[in-house]
Amino acid sequence: MADMSVHPTPSTPAQSGAADGCPPMLTGFGNHHATEAIAGALPEGRNSPQHAPFGLYAEQLSGTAFTAPRADNRRSWLYRVRPSAAHPAFMPYDKGERLRSGPFTQVPPTPNRLRWDAPSLAGEPCDFVDGLTTYAGNGDPADAMGCAMHSYAISLSMVDRAFFNADGEMLILPQRGAVRIVTEMGILDVAPLQVALIPRGVRFRVELLENSAQGYVCENYGAPFRLPDLGPIGSNGLANARDFEAPSAAFEDVEKPCEIIQKFQGGLWRTRIDHSPFDVVAWHGNLCPVRYDLRRFNTIGSISFDHPDPSIFTVLTSPSDTAGTANIDFVIFPPRWLVAEDSFRPPWFHRNVMSEFMGLIHGVYDAKAGGFSPGGVSLHNCMSAHGPDAATYRQAVDATLSPHKIEDSMAFMIESRHIFRPTRWAMETPSLQQDYDNCWSGFHKAILPDAAGDAA
């Protein structure tokens, strides 16, 4: 038997180091990778030969339609010990009401601004699957549009079980505690300030690397995430493709029962097989899990005046059928220099046709003096007025402007063209801040000149 055997070959594309305990990584977003854990496991010259090496089973995993344009097409070929089709029927897996999916109809949509404290680990120990809790979402996986926003709070590793999502890809953002994500295509170790993107359909399990872990998950029902176009920025900047890392092939040859749980049209389903599903010995293609270190984001901002639109901080985007209006934009607010002259430097007061779901991974967000803590989230739906609180506003207008660096902070935002509808749990949990609106109280009336032009 072999347990996560890892043998990259000399023909494997350029790899990053493995100082963090992961096998060597393959670099690039959307690249076509080729990797094998046993030399000779990848067929040469064809994808599905009559006799695959070592009797492996060739299996294509398609993340887009076969006929999608070449530039958008995502697929990989997997060479595995057993075909993934070898399983009995799935049966419903009922774990209560905290994991929800589109369409979101539990409670009416609300125009009110909402904010929640960080979740607690109190309660029964649970793993990643059972530790998912849904705050809000939009769209419907049946229509291949929209998203759901979840948190996870876990104190157990997944043991003898695997999970995959047929409804969408999953962007996992650790907030506290590093995790190891074992996937069919290899291993990703992911710590706070890093993110992992797991494609729709890829089986994985989440193991703790510390005593517990918490974080966020954006479940994308729509078009797969891609790097945003840079336009006038040019050919470099923001999240650079070379900084994304995919795992090299690794596999388990383990003969023991394993539970497989899938999310399908909002429900969870389970089956059992008699072996590990992580038995892919080799793979090639451009559909694969990746991780990205948010600290590598090349932040671009104003060096003259005014705070730029937050779109300048976009890491990944899921386009919609309307050009320039995303199903989802994944945006971060990283450490950065503020140098704009004669300018209000925090994010300004704002009403937006796009809806904004925000979380704080680390530190303090520069538009709020308090109440928004790491692990917490906020929701500002379409045309809900928001912006700095009164204390932040006063500090910003009174400040003596000089170059200033925001440090030790990392916030993120999921911005969507679709209204976020909260779940019943989100509207009833004690972590919902009932006094959130109060942060916009205490603003003084502007002093206007009188009709004669003199100061009133």
C-alpha positions as CSV (number, residue, x, y, z in Angstrom):
1,M,0.0,0.0,0.0
2,A,1.1,3.6,-0.6
3,D,-0.1,6.5,1.4
4,M,-0.1,9.8,-0.5
5,S,2.8,8.7,-2.7
6,V,4.5,11.7,-4.3
7,H,7.0,11.3,-7.1
8,P,7.2,14.4,-9.4
9,T,9.1,13.6,-12.6
10,P,11.7,15.7,-14.4
11,S,9.2,16.5,-17.0
12,T,6.9,18.2,-14.5
13,P,6.5,22.0,-15.1
14,A,8.3,24.6,-13.0
15,Q,7.6,23.9,-9.3
16,S,7.8,26.0,-6.2
17,G,9.4,24.8,-3.0
18,A,7.8,22.6,-0.4
19,A,9.0,24.3,2.7
20,D,5.5,24.3,4.2
21,G,5.1,20.5,4.1
22,C,3.2,20.3,0.8
23,P,4.7,18.3,-2.0
24,P,6.2,20.5,-4.7
25,M,3.7,22.9,-6.3
26,L,3.0,23.7,-9.9
27,T,2.8,27.5,-10.6
28,G,0.4,29.5,-12.7
29,F,-3.4,30.3,-12.9
30,G,-5.2,28.5,-15.7
31,N,-2.0,26.8,-16.9
32,H,-2.0,23.4,-18.5
33,H,-0.1,21.2,-16.0
34,A,1.1,17.7,-16.4
35,T,2.2,15.7,-13.3
36,E,2.6,12.1,-12.2
37,A,3.3,10.5,-8.8
38,I,4.8,7.4,-10.5
39,A,7.0,7.8,-13.5
40,G,5.3,6.7,-16.7
41,A,1.8,7.0,-15.3
42,L,0.8,9.7,-17.8
43,P,0.0,8.3,-21.3
44,E,2.1,9.8,-24.1
45,G,0.5,11.2,-27.2
46,R,-3.1,10.6,-26.4
47,N,-5.5,11.1,-23.5
48,S,-7.4,7.8,-23.4
49,P,-5.3,5.0,-24.9
50,Q,-6.7,1.5,-25.2
51,H,-4.3,0.4,-22.5
52,A,-3.5,3.1,-20.0
53,P,-0.2,2.8,-18.1
54,F,-0.3,0.3,-15.2
55,G,-4.0,-0.5,-15.9
56,L,-5.0,2.9,-14.7
57,Y,-8.4,4.3,-15.6
58,A,-8.5,7.5,-17.7
59,E,-11.2,9.9,-16.7
60,Q,-12.0,13.4,-17.9
61,L,-13.2,16.1,-15.4
62,S,-14.9,18.9,-17.3
63,G,-15.5,22.2,-15.5
64,T,-17.0,23.8,-18.6
65,A,-19.0,22.6,-21.6
66,F,-17.1,20.7,-24.2
67,T,-17.9,23.5,-26.7
68,A,-16.8,26.4,-24.5
69,P,-14.3,28.7,-26.3
70,R,-10.7,27.4,-26.0
71,A,-9.7,30.4,-23.9
72,D,-12.5,29.6,-21.4
73,N,-12.4,25.8,-21.5
74,R,-11.5,24.1,-18.3
75,R,-10.8,20.3,-18.1
76,S,-8.3,17.8,-16.9
77,W,-7.6,14.2,-17.5
78,L,-7.1,12.0,-14.4
79,Y,-5.5,8.6,-14.3
80,R,-6.7,6.7,-11.3
81,V,-6.6,3.3,-9.6
82,R,-10.4,2.9,-9.8
83,P,-12.9,4.9,-11.8
84,S,-14.9,7.4,-9.7
85,A,-18.1,5.9,-11.2
86,A,-17.5,2.8,-9.0
87,H,-19.9,3.6,-6.1
88,P,-23.4,2.7,-5.0
89,A,-26.4,5.0,-5.0
90,F,-26.3,8.3,-3.0
91,M,-28.8,8.7,-0.2
92,P,-29.8,12.0,1.5
93,Y,-27.5,13.2,4.3
94,D,-29.4,15.4,6.7
95,K,-27.4,17.5,9.1
96,G,-29.9,20.2,9.9
97,E,-30.6,23.7,8.8
98,R,-27.2,25.6,9.0
99,L,-25.9,24.8,5.5
100,R,-28.3,26.3,3.0
101,S,-28.3,26.8,-0.8
102,G,-30.0,28.8,-3.5
103,P,-32.7,29.6,-4.1
104,F,-32.7,31.5,-0.8
105,T,-36.3,31.8,0.3
106,Q,-36.3,31.2,4.1
107,V,-36.7,34.8,5.0
108,P,-37.5,37.9,2.9
109,P,-34.6,39.9,1.4
110,T,-33.8,43.0,3.5
111,P,-32.5,46.4,2.6
112,N,-31.1,46.8,6.1
113,R,-27.4,46.9,6.7
114,L,-26.3,43.8,8.6
115,R,-23.2,42.8,10.6
116,W,-22.3,39.7,12.6
117,D,-19.7,38.9,15.2
118,A,-17.3,36.1,14.7
119,P,-18.8,32.6,15.1
120,S,-18.0,30.5,18.2
121,L,-16.5,27.0,18.3
122,A,-18.9,26.2,21.2
123,G,-21.0,23.1,20.6
124,E,-20.4,19.5,19.4
125,P,-17.0,18.9,17.8
126,C,-17.4,18.8,14.0
127,D,-15.4,18.6,10.8
128,F,-15.5,20.8,7.7
129,V,-18.6,19.3,6.2
130,D,-20.7,19.5,9.4
131,G,-19.1,22.8,10.4
132,L,-20.4,24.8,7.5
133,T,-22.9,27.6,8.3
134,T,-24.6,29.8,5.7
135,Y,-25.0,33.5,6.2
136,A,-26.6,34.5,2.9
137,G,-26.6,33.9,-0.8
138,N,-28.3,34.6,-4.2
139,G,-29.1,33.0,-7.4
140,D,-29.7,29.2,-7.8
141,P,-27.3,26.4,-8.7
142,A,-30.0,25.1,-11.0
143,D,-29.5,28.2,-13.1
144,A,-25.7,28.3,-12.8
145,M,-25.7,31.8,-11.4
146,G,-25.2,33.4,-8.0
147,C,-23.3,32.3,-4.9
148,A,-23.6,31.4,-1.2
149,M,-21.5,32.7,1.7
150,H,-20.6,30.3,4.5
151,S,-18.4,30.2,7.5
152,Y,-16.7,27.2,9.0
153,A,-15.7,26.5,12.6
154,I,-14.2,23.1,13.0
155,S,-12.4,21.1,15.7
156,L,-12.1,17.7,13.9
157,S,-10.3,16.6,10.8
158,M,-12.3,14.7,8.2
159,V,-11.5,11.0,8.7
160,D,-12.5,8.3,6.2
161,R,-14.8,10.7,4.4
162,A,-14.5,13.0,1.4
163,F,-16.6,15.9,0.0
164,F,-17.4,17.3,-3.4
165,N,-19.6,20.1,-4.6
166,A,-21.7,19.6,-7.7
167,D,-23.3,23.0,-7.3
168,G,-20.2,25.2,-7.6
169,E,-16.6,25.8,-7.0
170,M,-15.5,26.7,-3.4
171,L,-13.2,29.6,-2.5
172,I,-11.9,28.7,1.0
173,L,-10.5,31.6,3.1
174,P,-8.9,30.5,6.5
175,Q,-9.2,33.1,9.2
176,R,-7.8,31.2,12.1
177,G,-5.9,27.9,12.0
178,A,-4.1,26.3,9.1
179,V,-5.7,23.4,7.3
180,R,-4.5,20.7,4.9
181,I,-6.8,20.1,1.9
182,V,-6.2,16.7,0.5
183,T,-7.7,16.6,-3.0
184,E,-7.9,14.0,-5.8
185,M,-5.2,16.0,-7.6
186,G,-2.8,16.5,-4.7
187,I,-2.3,18.3,-1.4
188,L,-2.7,22.0,-0.5
189,D,-1.6,23.4,2.9
190,V,-3.5,26.6,3.5
191,A,-3.1,29.1,6.3
192,P,-4.7,32.4,7.2
193,L,-3.8,35.0,4.6
194,Q,-3.8,32.3,1.9
195,V,-6.9,31.1,0.0
196,A,-7.7,27.8,-1.8
197,L,-9.9,27.4,-4.8
198,I,-11.5,24.0,-5.2
199,P,-13.2,23.4,-8.6
200,R,-16.7,22.1,-8.9
201,G,-16.7,18.3,-8.6
202,V,-13.2,17.8,-7.2
203,R,-13.3,15.5,-4.2
204,F,-11.4,16.7,-1.1
205,R,-11.1,16.4,2.6
206,V,-10.0,19.0,5.2
207,E,-7.5,18.1,7.9
208,L,-6.6,20.3,10.9
209,L,-3.0,21.4,11.2
210,E,-3.8,23.0,14.5
211,N,-6.3,22.3,17.3
212,S,-9.1,24.1,15.5
213,A,-9.8,26.3,12.5
214,Q,-12.3,28.9,11.4
215,G,-12.8,30.7,8.1
216,Y,-15.0,31.7,5.2
217,V,-16.2,29.9,2.1
218,C,-17.6,31.5,-1.0
219,E,-19.5,29.0,-3.1
220,N,-19.7,30.1,-6.7
221,Y,-22.6,28.7,-8.7
222,G,-21.7,30.7,-11.8
223,A,-18.9,30.9,-14.3
224,P,-15.6,29.7,-12.9
225,F,-13.4,32.3,-11.3
226,R,-10.7,33.8,-13.5
227,L,-8.2,36.6,-13.3
228,P,-9.7,40.0,-14.1
229,D,-8.7,41.9,-17.3
230,L,-6.2,44.6,-16.5
231,G,-7.1,47.1,-19.2
232,P,-5.1,50.3,-18.9
233,I,-3.2,48.9,-15.9
234,G,-1.2,46.9,-18.5
235,S,0.2,43.4,-18.5
236,N,1.2,43.1,-14.9
237,G,-0.3,43.8,-11.5
238,L,-3.0,42.8,-9.0
239,A,-3.0,39.0,-8.6
240,N,-0.2,37.7,-10.9
241,A,-0.8,34.3,-12.5
242,R,2.6,33.0,-11.5
243,D,1.7,33.3,-7.8
244,F,-1.1,30.7,-7.9
245,E,0.0,27.2,-7.0
246,A,-1.5,23.9,-8.0
247,P,-0.6,20.6,-6.4
248,S,1.5,18.0,-8.0
249,A,0.0,14.5,-8.3
250,A,-0.2,12.5,-5.0
251,F,-2.4,9.4,-4.3
252,E,-3.6,7.1,-1.7
253,D,-3.8,3.3,-2.3
254,V,-5.8,2.5,0.8
255,E,-8.3,-0.4,1.1
256,K,-10.7,0.8,3.8
257,P,-14.3,2.2,3.8
258,C,-14.7,5.8,3.0
259,E,-17.9,8.0,3.1
260,I,-18.4,10.3,0.1
261,I,-20.6,13.3,0.6
262,Q,-21.7,15.5,-2.3
263,K,-23.7,18.7,-2.4
264,F,-26.2,18.5,-5.2
265,Q,-28.9,21.1,-5.9
266,G,-28.7,22.4,-2.4
267,G,-28.9,19.1,-0.6
268,L,-26.3,16.8,0.8
269,W,-26.0,13.2,-0.3
270,R,-23.9,10.4,0.9
271,T,-22.5,7.0,-0.3
272,R,-19.8,4.7,0.8
273,I,-17.0,3.0,-1.1
274,D,-14.4,0.4,0.1
275,H,-11.3,2.4,-0.8
276,S,-9.8,5.9,-0.7
277,P,-11.2,8.2,-3.5
278,F,-7.9,10.0,-3.6
279,D,-6.3,7.5,-6.0
280,V,-5.3,9.7,-8.9
281,V,-1.8,8.7,-9.8
282,A,-1.3,11.3,-12.6
283,W,-3.2,14.1,-14.2
284,H,-2.9,16.8,-16.8
285,G,-5.1,19.8,-17.7
286,N,-6.1,23.2,-16.7
287,L,-8.8,22.4,-14.2
288,C,-7.3,21.9,-10.8
289,P,-7.3,23.2,-7.2
290,V,-5.0,26.1,-6.5
291,R,-3.9,28.2,-3.6
292,Y,-2.9,31.8,-3.5
293,D,-1.1,33.9,-0.9
294,L,-3.0,37.2,-0.5
295,R,0.3,38.9,0.6
296,R,1.5,38.6,-3.0
297,F,-1.2,40.8,-4.3
298,N,0.3,43.7,-6.2
299,T,-1.8,46.6,-4.8
300,I,-2.4,49.5,-7.1
301,G,-3.8,52.8,-5.9
302,S,-3.8,56.6,-6.4
303,I,-0.6,58.5,-6.2
304,S,-2.3,61.9,-6.8
305,F,-5.7,62.3,-5.3
306,D,-8.9,60.5,-4.4
307,H,-9.5,56.9,-3.2
308,P,-10.0,54.6,-6.2
309,D,-13.0,52.4,-6.7
310,P,-12.6,49.1,-4.8
311,S,-12.5,47.2,-8.1
312,I,-8.8,48.0,-8.3
313,F,-8.4,45.4,-5.5
314,T,-10.0,42.5,-7.5
315,V,-8.2,39.2,-7.1
316,L,-10.6,36.9,-9.1
317,T,-13.9,37.5,-11.0
318,S,-16.7,35.3,-12.1
319,P,-18.3,37.0,-15.1
320,S,-22.0,37.1,-15.9
321,D,-23.8,37.5,-19.2
322,T,-23.5,41.3,-18.9
323,A,-20.0,42.5,-19.8
324,G,-18.3,44.3,-16.9
325,T,-21.0,43.3,-14.3
326,A,-19.8,40.3,-12.4
327,N,-21.7,37.3,-11.0
328,I,-19.0,37.6,-8.3
329,D,-15.9,39.7,-7.8
330,F,-13.5,38.6,-5.0
331,V,-11.8,41.7,-3.7
332,I,-9.3,42.2,-0.9
333,F,-8.1,45.2,1.1
334,P,-4.5,44.4,1.9
335,P,-1.7,46.4,3.6
336,R,-0.9,49.4,1.4
337,W,0.4,53.0,1.3
338,L,-2.0,55.9,1.3
339,V,-0.4,59.0,-0.3
340,A,-3.3,60.8,-2.0
341,E,-3.1,64.6,-1.5
342,D,-6.1,66.7,-0.4
343,S,-8.2,63.5,-0.3
344,F,-10.5,61.7,2.1
345,R,-8.4,58.5,2.3
346,P,-10.8,55.9,3.8
347,P,-13.4,54.3,1.6
348,W,-16.0,57.0,0.9
349,F,-19.8,57.0,1.5
350,H,-21.4,54.9,-1.1
351,R,-24.5,53.4,-2.6
352,N,-23.9,50.6,-5.0
353,V,-26.0,48.7,-7.6
354,M,-23.8,45.7,-6.7
355,S,-24.3,44.0,-3.4
356,E,-21.4,43.6,-1.0
357,F,-20.7,40.8,1.5
358,M,-17.5,41.5,3.5
359,G,-15.3,39.7,6.0
360,L,-12.3,40.5,8.1
361,I,-9.4,38.0,8.2
362,H,-6.9,39.9,10.2
363,G,-6.4,43.3,11.9
364,V,-8.6,46.4,11.7
365,Y,-10.6,47.6,8.7
366,D,-9.8,51.2,7.9
367,A,-13.4,52.3,7.4
368,K,-14.6,51.2,10.9
369,A,-13.3,52.3,14.3
370,G,-14.8,49.3,16.1
371,G,-17.4,46.5,15.9
372,F,-16.0,44.7,12.9
373,S,-13.7,42.0,14.3
374,P,-11.7,39.3,12.6
375,G,-14.0,36.4,11.8
376,G,-17.0,38.7,11.5
377,V,-19.0,39.6,8.4
378,S,-21.2,42.4,7.1
379,L,-23.8,42.7,4.3
380,H,-24.7,45.8,2.4
381,N,-27.2,45.0,-0.3
382,C,-28.0,46.9,-3.5
383,M,-28.3,50.7,-2.9
384,S,-27.9,50.3,0.9
385,A,-26.0,53.5,2.0
386,H,-22.8,52.7,3.8
387,G,-19.3,54.0,4.4
388,P,-17.1,55.1,7.3
389,D,-18.5,55.4,10.8
390,A,-18.6,58.8,12.5
391,A,-15.4,58.3,14.4
392,T,-13.4,57.2,11.3
393,Y,-14.9,60.1,9.3
394,R,-13.8,62.7,11.9
395,Q,-10.4,61.2,12.2
396,A,-9.9,61.3,8.5
397,V,-11.0,64.9,7.9
398,D,-8.9,66.1,10.8
399,A,-5.8,64.2,9.9
400,T,-2.6,65.9,8.8
401,L,-2.0,64.3,5.4
402,S,1.4,62.6,5.0
403,P,2.3,59.2,3.5
404,H,0.7,56.6,5.8
405,K,0.9,52.8,5.5
406,I,-2.0,50.5,6.5
407,E,-0.4,47.5,8.0
408,D,-1.4,44.2,9.7
409,S,-4.8,44.2,8.1
410,M,-6.6,42.0,5.6
411,A,-10.3,42.3,4.7
412,F,-12.1,40.8,1.8
413,M,-15.3,41.5,-0.1
414,I,-17.5,39.3,-2.3
415,E,-19.4,41.7,-4.6
416,S,-22.3,40.4,-6.7
417,R,-24.8,41.7,-9.2
418,H,-27.4,39.7,-7.4
419,I,-29.1,40.6,-4.1
420,F,-27.9,38.6,-1.1
421,R,-30.7,37.0,0.9
422,P,-29.8,36.0,4.5
423,T,-30.7,32.7,6.0
424,R,-33.1,32.3,8.9
425,W,-30.1,31.3,11.1
426,A,-28.3,34.5,10.1
427,M,-31.3,36.7,11.1
428,E,-31.8,34.8,14.4
429,T,-28.3,34.1,15.7
430,P,-27.1,36.1,18.8
431,S,-24.0,37.1,16.8
432,L,-26.2,39.5,14.6
433,Q,-25.4,43.0,15.8
434,Q,-28.8,44.6,16.4
435,D,-27.1,48.1,16.9
436,Y,-25.1,48.1,13.7
437,D,-26.9,51.2,12.3
438,N,-25.7,53.2,15.3
439,C,-22.2,53.4,13.9
440,W,-23.6,56.0,11.4
441,S,-25.1,58.2,14.1
442,G,-23.5,61.4,15.4
443,F,-22.7,63.1,12.1
444,H,-22.9,66.9,12.3
445,K,-24.9,68.9,9.9
446,A,-22.9,70.8,7.3
447,I,-22.7,74.5,7.9
448,L,-24.0,76.4,4.8
449,P,-23.7,80.1,3.9
450,D,-26.8,82.1,4.4
451,A,-28.7,83.7,1.5
452,A,-26.5,86.8,1.6
453,G,-23.4,84.7,1.2
454,D,-22.2,85.1,4.8
455,A,-21.5,82.1,7.0
456,A,-24.5,81.1,9.0
